[in-house]
Amino acid sequence: MIFGDKNSFAIESEFTSQNGWWIYGRFRVWVGGTAIGTYSEEVLNLNGTTGKLREPVSGAPISIGRLPAAEFLNRVFETYYGGDHYDQAKHQVWGRFQWLSYSEGFETVFSAIALVGNDIRIVWRVFDNSPVLEQYVPTTEYSAVSSEFISWLDQGYAARRAGIEK
């Protein structure tokens, strides 16, 4: 199932199998015509993987919104990998922009997201040192696609788990 426009912002997902309470599926996002995520892998926890789509996107001050894409992405990931110790101040500024990275099916992707003006700025790179890519998506489009997907996902979980004891 695809929600949205692959050339701007879309979410693609399907339920693949079920073993009692456990429901498996596939999930990826499309940003600017590029697929992000490993759709070939089954994901055990679609709710956990897609959790960032349920959260509001953090607003970025003008100074962060103006950073070149590569610098923005690097600052977000320096928060997690830039030193030997946890830096709370750095995490409060930059950690809130981390997007789907490290979710199941997104282990090979660095991605960051921020609300900049009336647009959602999505920046990403695959670990294989691919170039940093970015796309601005209207907030209304991002919200509508995410909401439609979450509704479909929640209804699918409820239908598949109906009558099953945990």
Secondary structure, 3 states (H helix, E strand, C coil): CEEEECCCEEEEEEEEEEECCEEEEEEEEEECCEEECCCCCCECCHHHHCHHHHCCCCECCHHHHCCCHHHHHHHHHHHHHCCCCCCHHHHHHHHHHECCCCCCCCCCEEEEEEEECCEEEEEEEECCCCCCEEEEEEHHHHHHHHHHHHHHHHHHHHHHHCCCCC
